[in-house]
Amino acid sequence: MIRNSWYAAGFSDEFPTGDVQGHTITGRPIVMWRSEADEVVALDARCAHKRFPLWEGRILDGDRLECAYHGFAYDTTGQCVAIPALHERSDHIPPTARQRRFPVVEQDGIVWLWPGDTEKSEQVSPPRTPEVAGPHWETARTEPMPVAANYRLLIENLFDLTHFYPLHAGNIGSLADAMVPIEIEREVRDGNRTLRTIRRRKDFTFPPMTRDRFGVEVGDQIQIHEMVGPGLFRVVVKVAPSGKVDTDEAQGFVLYQTITPVDDDRHIWRRSMSCRAGTRWARDPSRTLVQALMDGAPVVVDQDRWALEQQQRMFAYPDEGYREVHIKTDGAVIIARQMLDELEQAETEMPAEPQPSPVGSQRARRGAEVS
């Protein structure tokens, strides 16, 4: 699992002031809240005293997070500043009563969290998503969707348009999508390893669904699918009359999909779609294009989740006797795997982080402390 990366903890408006939230990101339990200073705070959710989950606690005056078990209270830096049981003048709060604080950046309407090596977070910037909160865009989004599958399966799904038929047959499914030549580009953007596929159609007779959306019968289309680090996938679609796809006459959308691993077998999938403000649905101009697009999305998303979870179940069986076959349309998927493997390998080569003592040794240690 890749921890040295930015992952979306949620959209900005999902963090009202004082609301204590529990998140699990790359296997790390994290408690988060928005402070009185309008800053989203993220701490290790295991209370330093007895591992009680701090997301069951509450916010006291002065932005102190109080544990619901023994009342240990922590400030926004993670330092324990109050322990009710220590009320004598001679009592002192142990300096080790401190929670790890995780780097958080809030930008473009998304709250990003870095669950890995804190120092390395300074080498990578969270991906930009300007359309999500941009004043010239209309944006709609879905509720966070838990998916019982490894996050890599979703990345591969989003690069692979050949599954549109048969998985999405009758909706967005079309064999024509598998026949469009693919350009593949790689780069490092603000520290994020990025992989991009581009599909271009010229003088193309669009299917009924595209005509309903954009009102163009014959024209050009550009479709970009882009992985920005392991935590963000961006899709851009532009449609226009022939020769005008790079002009103001082009219509389309930008779809951001944040991918947040919970652990090796689960992730959270968030989707946010943006269209230029004022763009109407060609079939029914009384509706905005972005809302019409999002209204048709749940069926497709549910089909994808079903497919991912079916794949994940098959990993419970031994690999003996099985070999995965690749075809020419899997090029981007194979490159994405290589890039993610390299990021994961780089972390396994780092010195291991200190691990808490096993339960058995805790029992022995407690006995020594009491005596």
Residue pairs with C-beta under 8 A, 6 or more apart in sequence:
1 26
1 27
1 261
1 263
1 264
1 344
2 26
2 116
2 230
2 261
2 340
2 343
2 344
2 347
3 26
3 28
3 115
3 116
3 117
3 347
4 114
4 116
4 117
4 120
4 121
4 124
4 343
4 346
4 347
5 114
5 116
5 124
5 192
5 229
5 230
5 231
5 343
6 105
6 112
6 113
6 114
6 121
6 124
6 125
6 126
6 127
6 192
6 229
6 231
7 25
7 26
7 112
7 113
7 114
7 115
7 230
7 231
7 258
7 259
7 260
7 261
8 110
8 111
8 112
8 113
8 231
8 232
8 258
8 260
8 270
9 23
9 25
9 30
9 32
9 40
9 42
9 104
9 111
9 112
9 113
9 260
10 110
10 111
10 144
10 270
11 109
11 110
11 111
11 132
11 141
11 270
11 272
12 106
12 109
12 110
12 111
12 133
13 109
14 111
15 21
15 32
15 33
15 34
15 40
15 111
16 34
17 34
17 35
17 36
17 38
18 33
18 34
18 36
18 59
19 33
19 34
20 31
20 32
20 33
20 54
20 55
20 57
20 58
20 59
20 65
21 31
21 32
21 33
21 55
22 29
22 30
22 31
22 32
22 45
22 53
22 55
22 56
23 29
23 30
23 31
23 32
23 42
23 113
24 30
24 262
24 263
25 113
25 115
25 260
25 261
25 262
26 115
26 116
26 261
26 262
26 263
27 261
27 262
27 263
27 264
28 44
28 102
28 115
29 44
29 45
29 46
29 53
29 55
30 42
30 43
30 44
30 45
30 102
30 113
30 115
31 42
31 43
31 44
31 45
31 53
31 54
31 55
31 57
31 65
32 40
32 41
32 42
32 43
32 104
32 111
32 113
33 40
33 41
33 59
33 65
34 40
34 41
35 41
35 63
35 76
36 63
37 63
37 76
39 76
39 104
40 104
40 106
40 111
41 63
41 76
41 101
41 104
42 101
42 102
42 103
42 104
42 113
43 54
43 65
43 74
43 78
43 99
43 100
43 101
43 102
44 78
44 99
44 100
44 102
45 53
45 54
45 55
46 52
46 53
46 54
47 53
47 54
47 67
47 69
47 70
47 72
47 99
48 72
48 80
48 96
48 97
48 98
48 99
49 67
49 69
49 70
49 72
49 97
50 69
50 70
52 67
52 68
52 69
52 70
54 65
54 67
54 74
54 99
56 67
56 68
56 69
57 65
57 66
57 67
57 68
58 65
58 66
58 68
59 65
59 66
60 66
60 73
62 75
63 75
63 76
64 73
64 74
64 75
64 81
64 82
65 73
65 74
65 75
66 72
66 73
66 82
67 73
67 74
70 83
70 84
70 85
71 82
71 83
71 84
71 85
72 80
72 82
72 83
72 97
73 80
73 81
73 82
73 83
74 80
74 81
74 98
74 99
75 81
76 101
77 101
78 98
78 99
78 100
78 101
79 97
79 98
79 99
80 93
80 94
80 97
80 98
80 99
81 93
82 93
83 91
83 93
83 97
86 92
86 93
102 113
102 114
102 115
102 118
103 113
103 114
103 118
103 121
104 111
104 112
104 113
104 114
105 111
105 112
105 125
105 126
106 112
107 126
107 128
107 129
108 128
108 129
108 130
108 132
108 133
108 134
109 129
109 132
109 133
109 139
109 272
110 126
110 129
110 132
110 258
112 126
112 127
112 231
114 120
114 121
114 124
116 347
117 350
123 191
124 190
124 191
124 192
124 229
125 190
125 191
125 192
127 189
127 190
127 192
127 228
127 229
127 231
127 232
127 234
128 190
129 232
129 234
129 256
129 272
131 137
131 139
131 254
131 256
131 274
132 139
132 256
132 272
132 274
133 139
134 274
135 277
136 276
136 277
137 254
137 274
137 275
137 276
137 277
138 274
138 275
138 276
138 277
138 278
138 279
138 288
138 290
139 272
139 273
139 274
139 290
140 272
140 273
140 290
140 291
140 293
140 294
141 270
141 271
141 272
141 273
141 294
142 270
142 271
142 294
142 297
142 298
142 301
144 268
144 269
144 270
145 268
145 269
145 270
145 271
145 301
145 305
146 262
146 266
146 267
146 268
146 269
147 154
147 266
147 267
147 268
147 269
147 305
147 308
147 309
148 265
148 266
148 309
148 312
149 265
149 266
149 267
149 305
149 308
149 309
149 311
149 312
150 261
150 264
150 265
150 267
150 312
150 315
151 230
151 259
151 260
151 261
151 267
152 230
152 337
152 340
153 308
153 311
153 312
154 233
154 257
154 259
154 267
154 269
154 304
154 308
155 227
155 230
155 233
155 259
155 336
155 340
156 333
156 336
156 337
157 163
157 304
157 307
157 308
158 225
158 227
158 233
158 235
158 257
159 195
159 197
159 225
159 227
159 332
159 333
159 336
160 329
160 330
160 332
160 333
161 177
161 178
161 180
161 199
161 225
162 177
162 178
162 329
163 307
164 172
164 173
164 174
164 177
164 178
165 173
165 174
165 175
165 177
165 178
166 173
167 173
167 303
167 304
167 307
168 300
168 303
171 296
171 299
171 300
171 303
172 209
172 300
174 207
176 207
177 199
178 329
180 199
180 200
180 201
180 223
181 199
181 200
182 197
182 198
182 199
182 329
182 331
182 332
183 197
183 198
183 199
183 200
184 195
184 196
184 197
184 198
184 331
184 332
184 335
185 195
185 196
185 197
185 198
186 193
186 194
186 195
186 196
186 335
186 339
187 194
187 196
188 194
189 228
192 228
192 229
193 229
193 339
193 343
194 226
194 227
194 228
194 229
195 226
195 227
195 332
195 335
195 336
195 339
196 224
196 225
196 226
196 227
197 224
197 225
197 226
197 332
198 222
198 223
198 224
199 221
199 222
199 223
199 224
200 220
200 221
200 222
200 223
201 220
201 221
202 220
202 242
203 218
203 219
203 220
203 242
204 218
204 219
204 220
204 221
205 217
205 218
206 214
206 216
206 217
206 218
206 219
206 221
206 239
210 216
210 221
210 239
211 217
211 282
212 281
212 282
212 283
213 239
213 251
213 281
213 282
213 283
213 289
213 292
213 293
214 239
214 251
214 252
214 282
214 289
215 251
215 282
216 239
216 240
216 241
216 251
218 241
218 242
219 239
219 240
219 241
219 242
219 244
219 245
220 239
220 240
220 241
220 242
220 243
220 244
220 245
221 237
221 238
221 239
221 240
221 245
222 236
222 237
222 238
222 245
223 235
223 236
223 237
223 238
224 234
224 235
224 236
224 237
225 233
225 234
225 235
225 332
226 233
226 234
226 235
226 236
227 233
227 336
227 339
228 234
230 259
230 261
230 340
230 343
231 258
231 259
231 260
232 256
232 257
232 258
232 259
233 256
233 257
233 258
233 259
234 254
234 255
234 256
234 257
235 254
235 255
235 257
236 252
236 253
236 254
236 255
237 252
237 253
237 255
238 245
238 250
238 251
238 252
239 245
239 250
239 251
239 252
240 247
240 249
240 250
240 251
241 249
244 250
251 275
251 276
251 279
251 289
252 275
253 273
253 274
253 275
253 289
253 290
253 293
254 273
254 274
254 275
255 271
255 272
255 273
255 274
256 271
256 272
256 273
256 274
257 269
257 270
257 271
257 272
258 268
258 269
258 270
258 272
259 267
259 268
259 269
260 267
260 268
260 270
261 267
262 268
265 312
269 301
269 305
271 297
271 301
273 290
273 293
273 294
273 297
274 290
275 288
275 289
275 290
275 293
279 288
279 289
279 290
280 286
280 287
280 288
280 289
281 287
281 288
281 289
281 291
281 292
282 289
283 292
284 292
326 333
326 334
357 365
